[in-house]
Each structure stands twice: as C-alpha cells, then as structure tokens.
C-alpha cells in the first residue's frame, strides 16, 4: 500500500482496530485485543477531526487558518500517540499545550523576534518524548526566526535577505551526503569532530571522502525522514543541513511546526489588533513569512504524520 493512501485505509473501525492491534502486540504488558477495541473509536475520531480541520483550513481566509491548522495538528498527534500510549491521556496535565507565549506584546513587536517557552508538562513535551524519543529539550525557549531557519522551504526567503540558513547536502534518492568544507568552519569543528556530531542522526556510515572543498559521506541506507539536523524539502526531496553551529537543532520537524502554529494561533485568537493590522496593512517581513508557512504546513504536516503511522503498519 502507498503511504499516501494510509489515512483512507484507516477510515473504518475494522481497519483502525486491526492497525492498533498490530501496534499493541509490539508492546509488553498490553492486552492488544481489548485495548485496540477500546481505543479504535477515539483513534478514528482523532484522525477524522484532524483531517477535517486541515480541509476547512484550506478553504478559509488566512485570518482563521492558524487556529484550524493547530487543532488539526493536535488531533493527528493524538491519533499517533494512541498507537504508542494505549492509556493516553494518562492525566489531565497532558491536556495543556505544553508551551507558552508572551502574554503582553511589546510596542515594536515582530513575530520573527517573538519566542515561545517550553513547559515541563503538557502535550508538546509528551509527544516529543513518546513519538520522537526526545526527553530532553535542547532549548528552554526559542525565537520564531530560529524555527523558520530550520525549514527547508524557507531557505530562499532567508537567502533573499542575505542570510542563507541551510545548505543542500543530498537527496532522499541517494546514499551520499556532501558538505561544503566551509560548513566545518561555521560549526567550529574539525572533520573528525563534525562527523562524530552528526553520526547519531544518520544511518550507518560506510565511507568518508574529503578534500579541500568538500566532505562526502556514504551511508548504508538512504536518508528519508525529515528530522533535525537533516530536514527534507517537501517538493523536491532535497536534504538540507544548517550552515551555522547555533542553528543546529536535533528535533523532529513536526515539533517545529507545532511551536510555530501554537504561537500563530494564540496571536490569531488573542491579539486582534496586531493580527488585524498584519492582514490588512502587511507592514513588515512577518506577513510573507507567516503566509508562506501556513501554505507549507497545510500540505507538509498531514503527510509527515501519515508517514509516521504508515511506518508502524505490518
């Protein structure tokens, strides 16, 4: 079955229960038969509601898109969590967002310079841990521009402002990654130290070749999953790597989209004056970044989460 058809496959109670049963059989001390029956209805509704929020979001004005896409993302995440955590939600603390934004906006507020702060409890740290095995966040708070900088679809935006953030190093169709030698300098690492740093995020390395202009790494498998510090462009399958050391972010791309959508949805709901001014007068660079992000996330996130589910199938 094609992974792009997997949501459709999971639209019946029978197929949903069968899929959950397979997932639960892989887990110790879980009664797969009863738990899959118990959770199949919630699993179906999480998927259905998530996809509906995205579908509605695709057909409304930009004004309301952040809220709909954020709810769509959270519902699809909860469906994914049910495959790994049969008793989700184990407590009411998991029902909070798990991240906070500044309550009062400064007079000269800009979205790119705004930041969100990660909480110890709530959905964000919970799904980061149980879906992507990240139990220690590499940051306590982070700026929106630093999140955008790790999305391949924004590399040309940053290049137009004279500060390109990512380097093309390969493609999903190849076993080889090639880094310009300058990347070692911008990461302040020797070749040996650089390889040691990126090795945990790659398939097994089978060959290394380097000269004065580039470092080439051959792997035993192709890199096909968009996870930091290697992020994949949704349109062409090209693999991007951060140019600068301070941009190195080893988290799932889904986590990046969650943080950006959370903050945008809060602005959309609670900062009426700023949000209204952004949409009507388009005063600064925030507008094209936000507009482009909403276009990208609407298409990319449902596909990435469908892929997460497909990888669990028999």
KETORDREN-855076 format. One record per atom (N, C-alpha, C): x, y, z. Coordinates in steps of 0.05 Angstrom, whole numbers, plus 5000, padded with zeros to 4 digits. Layout:
XYZ/...
END
This chain:
501749765000/500050005000/501750255000/500950454984/502350704984/501950855010/504050975021/503751115046/501851355044/501451455019/499651685015/496751605016/496151345017/493451255019/492751145047/494551175066/494251045091/491951165108/491651425107/489351555121/486751425112/486451395085/484051275074/483650995084/485750835086/485550565095/484550555124/485250755140/484550755169/481750885174/480050915154/477551045159/475250865167/475750605172/473650425182/474450325210/472450255225/473050155252/474649895251/474049725231/475449475229/478449515223/479049685203/481849725196/483349875218/481950065232/483250215254/483850025277/481949845284/482449655306/484749465299/484649365274/486749185265/489549315266/489649565258/492249715259/493149755288/491349835306/492049875334/492849615347/491449395339/492149125350/495049055343/495749115318/498549065310/500549225326/499849485330/501649665345/501949565374/499749485386/499749405414/501149135419/501048965398/502448705401/505448735404/506448965395/509349015397/510149115425/508149175442/508649295468/508249085490/510049095509/509848905532/507548985550/506348785563/504248815583/501848975574/501248955548/498849085537/496948865526/494448875535/492448685525/491548795498/492848705476/492448825450/489648805440/488248585444/485548545434/483648745446/483548755473/481648925486/482349225483/484949285485/485749565483/485249675454/485749515434/485249615407/482249655402/480649485414/477649525411/476849775426/477949815450/477250035467/478050305455/480350315441/481450565430/480750625401/479650435387/479250465358/477450695351/475350745367/473450965362/474851235365/476251265388/477651515392/479751565371/481151355363/483251375342/482051465316/479651355309/478351435284/477551735285/476451815308/475552095310/477852295311/480052215324/482452395323/483352435294/483552215279/484352235251/482352405234/479752335238/477652475223/477552775229/477552845255/477453125262/479953275253/482253145256/484753265247/484753335218/483853145201/483853185172/481653395165/479453395180/477353595174/478353875180/479753915203/480754175209/482654275187/484354095176/486054175154/484454245129/482454085123/480854125099/479354395101/478154445124/476754705128/478754935126/481154895139/483155105139/484055175111/484054975093/484955025066/482955195050/480555215061/478455355046/477455615059/478855705080/478055955093/480256165088/479656415095/481656625092/483956585112/486156705105/488556685122/487956765151/486056935155/485157035181/484856805202/483656585194/482956365212/484656115209/486456115190/488055875184/489655775208/491155945223/492855845244/491355675265/488955755273/487455615293/486655335282/485655325258/484655075246/486954885241/489254985232/491554805227/492754705254/492754885274/493754795300/492054575312/489354605310/487654395320/487854145303/488254175277/488653945260/491053795268/493253935273/495753815281/495453665308/494253795327/494053665354/492353415353/490253415336/488553175334/490152945320/491653005299/493152795286/495352695305/496552875321/498552785340/497352595361/494952655370/493652485390/493052205378/492352195352/491951935339/494651775339/496751915333/499451785333/500151695361/499551855381/500151785409/498651535417/496251495408/494651255416/495951005406/497651015385/498950775375/501250695394/502350885408/504650835426/503850835455/501750975462/500951015490/497950935492/497350675496/494550585496/492850715517/494050825539/492450945560/492451255559/493351365536/493251655533/490351755533/489851985547/491652145564/491652025593/494051985603/494251855630/493552055652/493752315647/492952515667/492052775654/490752945669/489753195658/491953385651/494353355663/496553535656/497353515627/496753285614/497453245586/495653395567/493453505578/491553645561/492253935555/494254035570/495154305564/497054305540/497554535528/499254545504/502154475509/503154525533/505954455539/507954665530/506854905523/508555125514/507055385519/508555595525/507255855530/508456065512/506956285508/507856515493/507756755511/509156975502/509057215518/506157315520/505357395544/502657495548/502157775538/504057945541/503758225532/505758285510/504858375488/506658435465/507858715468/510358735462/511658995463/510659175440/511159435444/510259625424/511459575396/513959495395/515359445370/515459145363/513359005372/513258715369/513458625340/515058415335/515158285309/515057985314/513657835297/513357555301/516057405299/517757485280/520257345277/522057355302/521757575317/523457605341/521957505366/519457425363/517957315386/519057045393/518456955417/519456685426/517256545442/517556275442/515756115459/517555965479/516255895501/517655765523/516455485527/518155285529/517155015533/516654955563/514354835568/513754755595/514554465601/514754395626/515554125633/513453915628/510854005630/508653815625/506853925604/505253745592/503453825571/503953665546/502353725525/502453575500/505153585486/506353825485/508853855470/511153675480/511853695506/514053515515/513153225515/510553175518/509652895519/509952765491/508952895470/509152765444/512052775434/513552975442/516452985434/517852735445/517152665469/518452425482/517452165469/514852125469/513751865461/513551815431/513552025415/513551985386/516352015374/517952185386/520552245373/522952205391/522452075414/524651995433/526352225442/525152465445/526652695455/525552755483/527052675503/526152715531/527552945544/529553055530/530953295540/530953505518/529453715521/529253925500/531954075498/532854125474/535454265470/535254565475/532854655483/532454945489/530154975509/530255195524/528055255542/526155445528/527255625513/525555805496/526955845470/525455915449/526655945423/525056145407/526556295389/525256505373/524056385348/522056525338/520656425314/522556425290/524356625287/526156625264/528056395265/528756295289/530556055291/529055805284/526455795288/524855565279/524555575249/523855805237/523755825208/526355755195/528555815207/531155775196/531755475191/530355295205/530755015201/528654885183/527055045169/525154935150/526254975122/526854765107/528054795080/526454975062/523854975064/522155135047/522555435051/524155515072/524655795077/527455885070/529055695059/531855765054/532055995034/530255995014/530356204994/529456475005/527656465025/526756715038/529156845053/530656685068/532956795082/535156875062/535456725041/537456805021/536857075009/534357145005/533557404994/534257625013/534457575039/535157775058/538157775063/539657605048/542557605050/543657435073/541957265085/542957085106/541856805103/542956665083/542156395078/542756215102/540856045110/541055895135/541755595131/541155485107/541455195104/543055145078/544354905078/545854825055/544754565044/544454545018/543554285006/545954095008/545453855020/547553665023/546953395011/544553355000/543953094988/541053084980/540152834974/537252794967/536352524978/533752494980/532652244991/533152004972/533952064947/534451844928/537351754928/539051864945/541951804945/542951704972/545051544971/546351444995/548551635004/548951854989/551252034994/550352305004/551752415024/551452685033/554152835027/553953075017/556453225011/556253505024/558153555042/558153815057/560453985046/559854245040/561954425033/563954455056/566454485051/568454495072/567954735091/566654945081/566055175097/564255115121/562654905118/560754825140/562354745165/564654625161/566254555184/567154805199/567755015183/568655265196/566355395211/563955405198/561655545211/560655385235/561355125236/560554975260/562954955280/565155075273/567555095290/568454815299/568554625279/569354355285/571354245265/573054065275/574853925257/573153715242/574253605221/572853395206/571953165224/573853075240/573252845258/571052915278/571153155290/569153245309/566453285296/566453385271/563953435256/562553165251/564152975242/562952705236/561852585262/563252615283/562352505309/559752635317/559452895311/556953035319/554552955303/554852905277/552552845260/551952545259/553852375266/553552085263/551151975277/550352065301/547951955314/545351995299/545352185280/542852255266/542752135237/544651955231/544951835205/544751535206/544051405183/544451115181/547451055183/548250805184/551050735187/552750855164/554950985172/556751095152/558650875143/558850845116/560550635105/563150745091/563151005085/565451115072/565551415076/567951525079/568351815082/570551905063/569952115048/571952215029/571952515031/574252635032/574352925035/576753045020/576453305013/578653455002/578353745012/579753925000/579654205010/576954335006/575354234987/572854374981/570354244993/570553974999/568053855009/568653605025/566653525041/566753275057/564453105047/565052865038/562952685027/562652435045/560152375052/559552145069/557651955055/558451705054/556651495042/555451335064/552851285063/551351135083/550350865072/549650685090/548650425081/545650435075/544350655082/541550695076/541050985067/538951025052/538251295044/536851435068/537251705069/536051865090/533351965079/531151865091/528551915080/526652055100/527552095125/525752215145/526752495152/524952685152/525752965158/525953005189/528352975199/528853015227/531553145231/531553355249/533953515253/536353345261/538753435253/539253685238/539053665208/537853435198/537453395170/534453425163/533853635148/531053685141/530553665111/528353555103/527753485075/525653675063/526253785040/524453965026/522053805015/519653895020/517353735013/516853704982/517953894966/517353884938/519453734921/521953734930/524053614912/525653394926/525153344952/526653124966/529453194972/530253444969/533053524975/533353545006/535753465015/536353455044/537953705050/537153845071/538454095079/539654065107/541854205111/543354195137/543954485145/543854545171/544354825180/547154915174/547455165164/550055265158/551555345183/550155445203/551555555227/551055375251/553055365268/553055195292/550655255310/550055515315/547955595333/545155515323/545055435298/542455365286/541955055287/543954905296/543854615297/541654535316/539554405306/537154345322/536354055316/536953875334/536453595330/533653505341/531553615329/528853545336/527253485311/524953355315/523153295293/522053555280/521753545254/520553785241/517653835250/516353615258/513553645267/513553815293/515553795309/515753965333/516054255326/517554315305/517954595296/515254715287/513754555272/511154655262/509254695285/509354525305/507554545328/508054815342/510554875347/511255125362/510455375346/510955375320/510155595303/507155635302/505755405298/502755415296/501555495323/502755405345/501655485371/501755785374/504055905368/504356185372/502556345353/502356255328/500656395309/497756375317/496956145328/494156105336/493456285360/495456325378/495056505400/494656795391/496356875372/496157145361/493357185347/492656985332/490156995317/487757015336/487856875359/485656875378/485657115397/487957195406/488057385429/489357655423/490657685400/491857945393/490558065369/487958125372/486358215349/487458455335/488458655350/489458895337/491958835320/493858685331/496258625316/495658445292/494058245297/493358055275/491858195253/489958365261/488458515241/490158695224/492058835238/493859015224/495658865205/496658625214/498358465197/496958395171/494458315172/492958215149/492058445131/491558675142/490558895125/492759075114/494759155131/496759335121/499459205114/499758945122/502258795115/504758965120/505159045145/507159255150/510059165147/510758915151/513558835151/513958545141/516358445144/517058175134/515557955147/514358005171/512757795184/510657685165/509357855149/507057765133/507857545113/509857595095/510557385076/511457125090/512957145112/513756905126/511356745137/509556885149/507156755160/505456635138/505056785117/503356685094/504656435082/507256445077/508556215065/508555975084/508956025110/508955805129/506255665129/504055815129/501455695130/500855525105/501955615082/501755455058/503355195061/505755205071/507554975074/506454775094/505754875118/504854695139/502254545132/500554675117/497954555110/498354305093/500454315076/501054085058/502953885071/504953985085/507053815094/506453645119/505153775139/504753635165/502853395162/500553415149/498953165146/500452935133/502153005114/503752795100/505752675119/507152845135/509152735153/507952555175/505552635184/504252475205/503052215193/502152225168/501151985155/503551795152/505851905146/508251735143/509051605170/508751755192/509251645219/507451405224/504951425217/503151205221/503750965202/504351025178/504950825157/507350655166/509350785178/511750645186/511150435208/508850465222/508150275243/506550045232/505750055207/503949845196/505549585191/504049355190/505449095186/506949085159/
END
